Amino acid sequence: LDHIEVMRGANAWRYGAANLGGAINFVTPTGKTAPKVQLRTEAGSFDYQRIFGAVAEDFGDWDAYLSFSDYSQDGFRDHARQENQRYFANIGGRINERLSTRFYMSHVETDSEIPGSLTKAQLRRNPEQAALSTVTGDNKRDFTLNRIGNITTLQLDGGHSLELSSFYSEKSLWHPIFQVLDIDSEDYGVRLAHKWQNAEGWRWVGGVEANQGRNWDSRYVNVSGHKGQKVNELHQTARTLNAFGELEIPLAERWALIGGLAWLHQERDVDDRLKCNSFVTAFCLPQDESFNETYLGRVGRIGLRHDLMEGVQLFANFSQSFEPPTFSELTGGQVVSKNDAQKANTLEAGMRWSRDNLDLDLVVYRSEIRDELLSLNDANGQPLGTTNADRTIHQGIELGGALTLGQIVLRGQYLFNDFRFDNDDTYSDNRLAGIPRQFLKGEALWQQSGWYAGPTFEWVPTHYAVDQAETLFAEGYAIWGLKGGYRPDQGLGFFVEGRNLSDKTYAATTGVIADAKGLDSAQSLPGDGRSLFVGLEWRL
């Protein structure tokens, strides 16, 4: 991975995304941007081991990149063994002066034991233990993934270009949980985008995309992690056809207006091949979970951007979002839920500052949501299903930045999350469960000529609800660590990092249930205890 681009909210429209959160673009290394050779080995607590190797070559008009990684660890908790192998390659270049293309290929094999969720009492007593049901049921999430993609760009006259993106992927999932889920899937799609920009600051991107995905979802009684009697078989098909457009208009010096529209048509089809209740095994209790739903959405956005001075930008957006449920939100739990699409209107304003010794990214936002898709667990921490809330509100602050003071760099992020129901018939104005109200993470590093060292921290200042009825809470926590190392542009480097050095017992995250009725419930996922990691890296 070369770097990550985060497009919040409406800023993701350039990729055709019309969801509430935005989009994340994982920018991969190429033969022109990556070191010619990169080798890395890591080891640490909980029998953690990782090796990584990559080679890159620039052939002139063409280039290629190939990487491999192998990772394993026993984990902080019992029944938490993980093994992961990833292979990635891309090759691309210019076919002629106008036409360029790049192919991306990846193969992933991953096996993960699931230690499950603990009650608060179990967490305090022994955070390393696994939930008994996950051990007796040998809960796992193992899958193999193959994917190939291509992006081809045709440069036209007058600042115009056409970009054709396509992909195909196949995945096999073996997932013993409350039942054994044996799911094979394939997804494929294509997107054609027209882009244009000129010297006066006008910019346009518009296009269409079509995707289709199919799942063959077979479920069995979980017999110590093995297949027992087949209890369900669902053939699932998802189809997507979207059209989108975004235009940026320069209004005056340093000012720009951005407007966009999107039309979305998506289908979810479930064909129940067994037609029996999946929790009655003595005989076939007739139950047909087949359904076909169509989700049609039309959304828009309008935004204003002002470049206040070099390196300082102000912006404001009003945008709409439309998110049909995925199959995991329809059939991924113990019950099939024919959910509606999630819809939202969002206002956001912010600032980007990259000037002198300060880099800062600040966003203030408010989203009013209809039919928010909320996932729930049962009392044992197993996925129960997903439901639509009536009205909810997400509002808050996202702040991230870095301040350089001589050889000291202060880096951090802060989230203020005010997520709540909006006059709900059941939960009134309760806060949404499972989301800390505040989250801070940062580091203070001394840096010089590739050397670095300093402390790190993570802090959730207050407790937060685990159930929507606000009768059970997860405690806040603070953990800290130290890290240091040497990373030159070329040659041999190393790192050493200690995490949670105070050995704090805490819940890193939780499940969510509807109403715990004030009773302890198995929803806590413990964070790792005190740990130490070291690594060596060689770059050519």
C-alpha positions as CSV (number, residue, x, y, z in Angstrom):
1,L,0.0,0.0,0.0
2,D,1.5,3.4,-1.0
3,H,-1.0,5.6,0.7
4,I,-4.7,6.0,1.6
5,E,-7.0,8.8,0.4
6,V,-10.0,9.4,2.7
7,M,-13.0,11.2,1.0
8,R,-15.5,12.1,3.6
9,G,-19.2,12.3,2.7
10,A,-20.0,14.1,-0.5
11,N,-16.3,14.3,-1.5
12,A,-16.5,10.7,-2.5
13,W,-18.9,11.4,-5.4
14,R,-16.0,11.5,-7.9
15,Y,-15.8,7.7,-7.4
16,G,-19.6,7.3,-7.8
17,A,-20.1,6.7,-4.0
18,A,-23.4,8.1,-2.6
19,N,-23.1,6.6,0.9
20,L,-23.1,8.5,4.2
21,G,-19.5,7.9,5.3
22,G,-17.8,8.6,2.0
23,A,-15.1,6.4,0.4
24,I,-11.6,5.2,1.0
25,N,-9.2,4.9,-1.9
26,F,-6.3,2.5,-1.4
27,V,-3.5,3.8,-3.7
28,T,-1.2,0.9,-4.5
29,P,2.5,1.2,-5.2
30,T,3.7,0.8,-8.8
31,G,7.0,0.0,-10.5
32,K,7.6,3.8,-10.8
33,T,6.8,4.8,-7.2
34,A,8.0,1.8,-5.0
35,P,11.6,0.9,-4.0
36,K,13.2,-1.6,-6.4
37,V,13.4,-4.2,-3.5
38,Q,11.8,-4.1,-0.1
39,L,12.2,-6.8,2.6
40,R,10.7,-6.7,6.0
41,T,10.5,-9.1,8.9
42,E,8.6,-8.5,12.2
43,A,8.1,-10.5,15.5
44,G,6.5,-9.8,18.8
45,S,4.2,-10.8,21.6
46,F,1.6,-13.5,21.3
47,D,3.8,-15.4,18.9
48,Y,3.4,-12.6,16.3
49,Q,5.4,-13.1,13.1
50,R,5.2,-11.3,9.7
51,I,7.4,-11.3,6.6
52,F,7.0,-9.1,3.7
53,G,8.8,-8.8,0.3
54,A,8.2,-6.7,-2.7
55,V,10.0,-6.0,-6.0
56,A,9.4,-3.1,-8.5
57,E,10.7,-2.4,-11.9
58,D,10.4,0.6,-14.3
59,F,10.7,-0.5,-17.9
60,G,10.1,3.0,-19.3
61,D,6.6,3.1,-20.8
62,W,5.6,0.1,-18.7
63,D,6.2,-0.8,-15.0
64,A,5.4,-3.7,-12.7
65,Y,5.1,-4.3,-8.9
66,L,4.9,-7.6,-7.0
67,S,4.5,-8.2,-3.3
68,F,4.0,-11.1,-0.8
69,S,3.2,-11.1,2.9
70,D,2.8,-13.9,5.4
71,Y,1.4,-13.2,8.9
72,S,0.6,-15.3,11.9
73,Q,-0.1,-14.9,15.6
74,D,-1.6,-16.8,18.5
75,G,-3.3,-13.7,19.7
76,F,-3.7,-12.2,23.2
77,R,-6.7,-14.3,23.9
78,D,-7.4,-18.0,23.8
79,H,-8.9,-19.3,20.5
80,A,-7.5,-16.3,18.6
81,R,-5.0,-17.9,16.2
82,Q,-4.7,-16.0,12.9
83,E,-2.8,-16.9,9.7
84,N,-2.8,-14.8,6.6
85,Q,-1.1,-14.9,3.2
86,R,-1.4,-12.1,0.7
87,Y,-0.1,-11.9,-2.9
88,F,-0.5,-8.7,-4.9
89,A,0.7,-7.6,-8.3
90,N,0.1,-4.8,-10.8
91,I,1.4,-4.1,-14.2
92,G,0.7,-1.0,-16.4
93,G,1.9,1.5,-18.8
94,R,1.2,3.5,-21.9
95,I,0.0,1.8,-25.0
96,N,0.4,5.0,-27.1
97,E,0.4,8.7,-26.5
98,R,-3.3,8.7,-25.6
99,L,-4.1,5.3,-24.1
100,S,-2.8,3.9,-20.8
101,T,-3.9,0.8,-18.8
102,R,-3.1,-1.0,-15.5
103,F,-4.0,-4.5,-14.3
104,Y,-4.3,-5.3,-10.6
105,M,-4.3,-8.9,-9.3
106,S,-4.5,-10.2,-5.7
107,H,-4.9,-13.5,-3.9
108,V,-5.7,-13.7,-0.2
109,E,-5.8,-16.8,2.1
110,T,-6.8,-16.1,5.7
111,D,-7.7,-18.3,8.7
112,S,-8.9,-16.7,11.9
113,E,-10.2,-18.3,15.1
114,I,-12.9,-16.2,16.8
115,P,-12.5,-15.8,20.6
116,G,-16.0,-14.2,21.0
117,S,-17.3,-11.6,23.3
118,L,-17.1,-11.6,27.2
119,T,-19.3,-10.2,29.9
120,K,-17.9,-7.3,31.9
121,A,-17.4,-9.6,34.8
122,Q,-15.4,-12.1,32.6
123,L,-13.4,-9.2,31.2
124,R,-12.3,-8.0,34.6
125,R,-11.6,-11.6,35.8
126,N,-9.6,-12.8,32.8
127,P,-9.5,-10.8,29.6
128,E,-7.4,-13.5,27.9
129,Q,-10.2,-16.2,28.0
130,A,-12.4,-17.0,25.1
131,A,-16.1,-17.2,25.3
132,L,-17.1,-20.9,26.0
133,S,-19.6,-21.1,23.1
134,T,-16.9,-20.0,20.6
135,V,-14.6,-22.8,21.8
136,T,-17.1,-25.5,21.8
137,G,-18.4,-24.4,18.4
138,D,-14.9,-23.8,17.1
139,N,-15.9,-20.4,15.8
140,K,-13.8,-19.3,12.8
141,R,-13.7,-17.0,9.8
142,D,-11.7,-18.5,7.1
143,F,-11.8,-17.3,3.5
144,T,-9.9,-17.4,0.2
145,L,-10.2,-14.4,-2.2
146,N,-9.1,-13.9,-5.8
147,R,-9.5,-10.5,-7.5
148,I,-8.5,-9.0,-10.8
149,G,-9.1,-5.4,-11.9
150,N,-8.2,-3.0,-14.6
151,I,-8.3,0.8,-15.2
152,T,-7.8,2.0,-18.7
153,T,-7.7,5.7,-19.6
154,L,-8.1,7.4,-22.9
155,Q,-6.9,11.0,-23.1
156,L,-8.9,13.2,-25.5
157,D,-8.4,16.7,-26.8
158,G,-9.5,19.8,-24.8
159,G,-8.9,18.4,-21.4
160,H,-11.3,15.5,-21.8
161,S,-10.6,11.9,-20.9
162,L,-12.5,8.6,-20.6
163,E,-11.7,6.1,-17.8
164,L,-13.0,2.5,-17.9
165,S,-12.7,0.5,-14.7
166,S,-13.6,-3.2,-14.4
167,F,-13.2,-6.0,-11.8
168,Y,-13.9,-9.6,-11.1
169,S,-13.6,-11.3,-7.7
170,E,-14.5,-14.7,-6.2
171,K,-14.5,-15.6,-2.5
172,S,-15.0,-18.8,-0.5
173,L,-16.0,-18.3,3.2
174,W,-16.0,-20.9,5.9
175,H,-17.6,-19.3,9.0
176,P,-18.8,-21.5,11.9
177,I,-20.6,-19.3,14.3
178,F,-24.2,-19.8,15.6
179,Q,-24.4,-22.1,12.5
180,V,-21.8,-23.1,10.0
181,L,-22.0,-20.6,7.1
182,D,-20.4,-22.0,3.9
183,I,-20.7,-19.2,1.3
184,D,-19.2,-19.0,-2.2
185,S,-19.5,-15.7,-3.9
186,E,-18.5,-13.8,-7.1
187,D,-18.7,-10.1,-7.9
188,Y,-18.0,-8.3,-11.1
189,G,-18.6,-4.8,-12.5
190,V,-17.7,-2.0,-14.8
191,R,-17.6,1.7,-14.6
192,L,-17.2,4.3,-17.4
193,A,-16.4,7.9,-16.4
194,H,-16.0,11.0,-18.5
195,K,-13.6,13.6,-17.0
196,W,-12.9,17.1,-18.1
197,Q,-11.1,20.1,-16.7
198,N,-9.6,23.4,-18.1
199,A,-7.2,26.1,-17.1
200,E,-10.0,28.3,-15.8
201,G,-10.8,25.8,-13.0
202,W,-13.9,24.2,-14.4
203,R,-14.0,20.4,-13.6
204,W,-16.4,17.7,-14.5
205,V,-16.7,14.0,-13.8
206,G,-19.7,11.9,-14.7
207,G,-20.4,8.3,-15.6
208,V,-22.3,5.1,-15.2
209,E,-21.5,1.9,-13.3
210,A,-23.0,-1.6,-13.3
211,N,-22.2,-4.3,-10.9
212,Q,-23.6,-7.8,-10.1
213,G,-22.8,-10.1,-7.2
214,R,-24.0,-13.6,-6.4
215,N,-23.8,-15.6,-3.2
216,W,-24.4,-19.4,-2.7
217,D,-25.1,-19.3,1.0
218,S,-25.4,-22.8,2.6
219,R,-25.9,-23.2,6.4
220,Y,-25.6,-26.2,8.7
221,V,-26.0,-27.1,12.3
222,N,-22.7,-26.3,14.0
223,V,-21.3,-29.6,15.4
224,S,-18.0,-28.5,17.1
225,G,-17.1,-26.4,14.1
226,H,-18.1,-29.1,11.6
227,K,-21.1,-29.3,9.3
228,G,-24.1,-31.1,10.7
229,Q,-27.5,-31.2,9.2
230,K,-28.2,-28.6,6.4
231,V,-30.7,-26.1,7.7
232,N,-30.8,-23.4,5.0
233,E,-29.7,-22.7,1.5
234,L,-30.1,-19.2,0.0
235,H,-29.1,-18.2,-3.5
236,Q,-28.6,-14.4,-3.5
237,T,-28.2,-12.0,-6.3
238,A,-27.4,-8.2,-6.1
239,R,-27.6,-5.9,-9.2
240,T,-26.5,-2.3,-9.3
241,L,-26.9,0.4,-12.0
242,N,-25.9,3.9,-11.0
243,A,-25.3,7.1,-12.9
244,F,-23.5,10.1,-11.4
245,G,-22.2,13.5,-12.3
246,E,-20.3,16.3,-10.5
247,L,-19.5,19.8,-11.8
248,E,-17.1,22.3,-10.2
249,I,-17.6,25.9,-11.3
250,P,-15.1,28.7,-10.5
251,L,-17.1,31.6,-9.1
252,A,-14.3,34.1,-8.5
253,E,-10.6,34.1,-7.5
254,R,-10.1,31.3,-5.0
255,W,-13.9,30.4,-4.8
256,A,-15.5,27.4,-6.4
257,L,-19.1,25.9,-6.4
258,I,-19.5,22.1,-6.6
259,G,-22.8,20.5,-7.6
260,G,-23.7,16.9,-8.2
261,L,-26.6,14.5,-8.9
262,A,-26.8,10.7,-8.7
263,W,-29.4,8.1,-9.7
264,L,-29.2,4.7,-8.1
265,H,-31.1,1.5,-9.0
266,Q,-30.3,-1.6,-7.0
267,E,-31.9,-5.0,-6.6
268,R,-31.6,-7.7,-3.9
269,D,-33.0,-11.1,-4.8
270,V,-33.0,-14.1,-2.3
271,D,-34.1,-17.5,-3.5
272,D,-34.7,-19.9,-0.6
273,R,-33.9,-23.4,-2.0
274,L,-34.7,-25.4,1.2
275,K,-37.8,-23.6,2.4
276,C,-37.6,-24.9,6.0
277,N,-37.2,-23.0,9.3
278,S,-33.4,-23.1,9.9
279,F,-33.8,-23.5,13.7
280,V,-36.1,-26.5,13.7
281,T,-34.0,-29.6,12.8
282,A,-36.3,-32.5,13.9
283,F,-38.5,-32.0,10.8
284,C,-39.0,-29.5,8.0
285,L,-41.2,-26.6,9.4
286,P,-42.2,-24.9,6.2
287,Q,-40.8,-21.4,5.9
288,D,-39.9,-19.6,2.6
289,E,-37.5,-16.7,3.1
290,S,-37.4,-15.8,-0.6
291,F,-37.9,-12.2,-1.6
292,N,-37.0,-9.6,-4.2
293,E,-36.6,-5.9,-3.4
294,T,-35.8,-3.0,-5.6
295,Y,-34.2,0.2,-4.2
296,L,-34.4,3.4,-6.2
297,G,-32.7,6.6,-5.1
298,R,-32.1,10.1,-6.5
299,V,-29.7,12.2,-4.5
300,G,-27.8,15.5,-4.9
301,R,-25.1,17.6,-3.4
302,I,-24.0,21.2,-3.5
303,G,-20.8,22.6,-1.9
304,L,-18.7,25.7,-1.7
305,R,-14.9,25.9,-1.5
306,H,-12.6,28.9,-0.7
307,D,-8.9,28.9,-0.9
308,L,-8.2,31.5,1.7
309,M,-4.5,31.5,1.1
310,E,-1.8,29.2,0.0
311,G,-2.2,26.0,2.0
312,V,-5.4,27.0,3.7
313,Q,-8.8,25.9,2.3
314,L,-12.4,26.3,3.7
315,F,-15.3,24.3,2.5
316,A,-19.0,23.6,3.2
317,N,-21.3,20.9,1.8
318,F,-24.9,19.9,1.7
319,S,-25.4,16.3,0.5
320,Q,-27.8,13.5,0.4
321,S,-27.0,9.8,0.7
322,F,-28.8,6.6,-0.2
323,E,-27.6,3.2,1.0
324,P,-29.5,0.0,0.2
325,P,-28.8,-2.9,2.6
326,T,-26.1,-5.4,1.8
327,F,-26.8,-9.1,2.0
328,S,-25.0,-9.2,5.4
329,E,-27.7,-6.6,6.6
330,L,-30.5,-8.7,5.1
331,T,-29.6,-12.3,5.7
332,G,-26.3,-12.2,7.7
333,G,-27.9,-12.8,11.1
334,Q,-30.1,-15.4,12.7
335,V,-33.2,-13.9,11.0
336,V,-33.8,-12.6,7.5
337,S,-34.7,-8.9,7.6
338,K,-36.3,-7.2,4.6
339,N,-34.8,-3.8,5.4
340,D,-35.3,-0.5,3.7
341,A,-32.5,1.6,2.3
342,Q,-30.8,4.1,4.6
343,K,-31.3,7.7,3.6
344,A,-29.6,10.9,5.0
345,N,-29.3,14.7,4.6
346,T,-25.9,16.0,5.7
347,L,-24.5,19.4,6.4
348,E,-20.7,19.7,6.9
349,A,-18.2,22.5,7.1
350,G,-14.5,22.4,7.6
351,M,-10.9,23.5,7.0
352,R,-7.7,22.1,5.6
353,W,-4.5,23.8,6.7
354,S,-1.1,22.8,5.4
355,R,1.2,25.7,6.1
356,D,4.5,26.3,7.8
357,N,4.8,23.7,10.6
358,L,1.1,22.8,10.9
359,D,-1.0,20.3,9.0
360,L,-4.7,20.3,10.1
361,D,-7.9,18.7,8.8
362,L,-11.1,19.8,10.7
363,V,-14.7,18.9,9.9
364,V,-18.0,19.7,11.7
365,Y,-21.0,17.8,10.5
366,R,-24.7,16.9,11.1
367,S,-26.6,14.1,9.4
368,E,-30.3,13.6,9.7
369,I,-31.0,9.9,8.9
370,R,-34.1,7.9,8.0
371,D,-34.1,4.1,8.3
372,E,-30.6,3.8,9.6
373,L,-29.3,0.2,9.4
374,L,-28.4,-0.9,12.9
375,S,-26.8,-4.3,13.6
376,L,-27.7,-6.2,16.8
377,N,-26.3,-9.1,18.6
378,D,-28.0,-11.7,20.9
379,A,-27.1,-12.0,24.6
380,N,-24.2,-14.3,23.7
381,G,-22.6,-11.9,21.3
382,Q,-23.7,-13.8,18.2
383,P,-25.1,-11.7,15.2
384,L,-28.8,-11.5,15.6
385,G,-29.6,-9.4,12.5
386,T,-30.0,-5.8,11.2
387,T,-33.0,-3.5,11.7
388,N,-34.0,-0.1,10.4
389,A,-34.3,2.7,13.0
390,D,-36.9,5.3,12.2
391,R,-35.0,8.6,12.7
392,T,-31.5,9.1,14.0
393,I,-28.9,11.9,14.1
394,H,-25.2,11.8,13.6
395,Q,-23.3,14.9,14.4
396,G,-19.9,15.7,15.6
397,I,-16.3,16.8,15.0
398,E,-13.4,15.1,13.2
399,L,-10.0,16.7,13.8
400,G,-6.6,15.4,12.7
401,G,-3.3,17.0,12.4
402,A,0.5,17.2,12.9
403,L,2.5,20.0,14.4
404,T,6.3,20.2,13.9
405,L,8.3,22.0,16.6
406,G,11.9,21.7,15.6
407,Q,12.8,18.0,15.8
408,I,9.6,17.1,17.7
409,V,6.4,16.1,15.7
410,L,3.1,16.0,17.5
411,R,0.5,13.9,15.6
412,G,-3.0,13.0,16.6
413,Q,-6.7,12.7,15.9
414,Y,-9.8,13.6,17.9
415,L,-13.4,12.4,17.3
416,F,-16.5,13.8,19.0
417,N,-19.5,11.6,18.2
418,D,-23.0,12.7,19.1
419,F,-25.0,9.9,17.5
420,R,-28.5,9.4,18.8
421,F,-32.1,8.4,18.1
422,D,-34.4,11.3,17.2
423,N,-37.7,11.1,19.2
424,D,-37.9,7.3,18.7
425,D,-41.1,5.6,20.0
426,T,-38.9,3.1,22.0
427,Y,-35.6,4.8,22.7
428,S,-36.6,8.4,22.7
429,D,-33.4,10.5,22.2
430,N,-31.0,7.8,23.6
431,R,-27.5,7.8,22.2
432,L,-26.7,5.0,19.7
433,A,-25.0,2.1,21.4
434,G,-21.5,0.9,20.7
435,I,-20.0,4.3,19.8
436,P,-17.7,6.2,22.3
437,R,-18.7,9.8,22.6
438,Q,-15.1,10.9,22.4
439,F,-11.9,9.3,21.0
440,L,-8.3,10.6,21.0
441,K,-5.2,9.0,19.6
442,G,-1.8,10.5,19.2
443,E,2.0,10.4,19.4
444,A,4.9,12.8,20.1
445,L,8.0,11.8,18.2
446,W,11.5,13.1,18.1
447,Q,12.7,12.8,14.5
448,Q,16.1,13.4,12.9
449,S,17.7,12.0,9.7
450,G,15.5,8.9,9.6
451,W,15.6,8.3,13.4
452,Y,12.5,8.6,15.5
453,A,11.4,7.9,19.1
454,G,8.6,8.9,21.4
455,P,5.4,8.0,23.3
456,T,2.0,7.0,21.9
457,F,-1.5,7.1,23.5
458,E,-5.1,6.2,23.0
459,W,-7.9,7.5,25.2
460,V,-11.7,7.0,25.4
461,P,-12.5,9.5,28.2
462,T,-16.0,8.3,29.2
463,H,-18.2,5.2,29.3
464,Y,-20.7,4.5,26.5
465,A,-23.8,2.4,26.1
466,V,-23.7,-1.2,24.9
467,D,-27.5,-1.5,24.5
468,Q,-29.9,1.0,22.8
469,A,-32.0,1.2,26.0
470,E,-28.9,2.6,27.9
471,T,-28.9,0.1,30.8
472,L,-25.4,-1.4,30.2
473,F,-22.2,0.5,29.6
474,A,-18.6,-0.1,28.5
475,E,-16.0,1.7,30.5
476,G,-13.7,4.3,29.1
477,Y,-10.0,3.6,29.0
478,A,-6.5,5.1,28.5
479,I,-3.5,3.2,27.2
480,W,0.0,4.3,26.2
481,G,3.1,3.0,24.5
482,L,6.6,3.8,23.2
483,K,8.1,3.4,19.8
484,G,11.3,4.1,18.1
485,G,13.4,3.2,15.2
486,Y,15.4,4.2,12.1
487,R,13.9,4.4,8.6
488,P,16.2,5.6,5.8
489,D,15.1,6.1,2.2
490,Q,17.5,3.2,1.3
491,G,19.3,0.6,3.2
492,L,18.6,-1.2,6.5
493,G,16.1,0.2,9.1
494,F,14.4,-1.1,12.2
495,F,11.6,-0.4,14.7
496,V,10.7,-1.3,18.3
497,E,7.3,-0.6,19.7
498,G,5.7,-1.3,23.0
499,R,1.9,-1.1,23.3
500,N,-0.4,-0.9,26.3
501,L,2.7,-0.8,28.6
502,S,0.5,-0.2,31.7
503,D,-1.2,-3.6,30.8
504,K,-4.6,-2.0,31.1
505,T,-7.6,-4.3,31.0
506,Y,-10.3,-2.7,28.7
507,A,-12.9,-3.3,26.0
508,A,-11.5,-2.2,22.7
509,T,-14.9,-2.4,21.2
510,T,-18.3,-3.9,21.9
511,G,-21.3,-5.6,20.3
512,V,-24.7,-3.9,20.4
513,I,-28.0,-5.3,21.8
514,A,-31.4,-3.8,22.0
515,D,-32.1,-3.9,25.8
516,A,-29.8,-5.5,28.4
517,K,-32.4,-4.7,31.1
518,G,-29.5,-3.7,33.3
519,L,-28.0,-7.2,33.3
520,D,-24.4,-8.0,32.3
521,S,-24.2,-9.4,28.7
522,A,-21.4,-11.0,26.6
523,Q,-20.7,-8.0,24.4
524,S,-17.1,-6.9,25.3
525,L,-14.2,-7.5,23.0
526,P,-11.0,-7.1,25.1
527,G,-8.1,-5.1,23.8
528,D,-4.6,-6.6,23.8
529,G,-2.5,-6.5,27.0
530,R,1.1,-5.3,27.3
531,S,3.0,-6.2,24.2
532,L,6.3,-5.7,22.4
533,F,7.0,-5.8,18.6
534,V,10.3,-5.4,16.7
535,G,11.1,-5.4,13.0
536,L,13.8,-5.1,10.4
537,E,13.4,-3.5,6.9
538,W,15.7,-3.3,3.9
539,R,15.0,-1.0,1.0
540,L,16.9,-0.6,-2.3
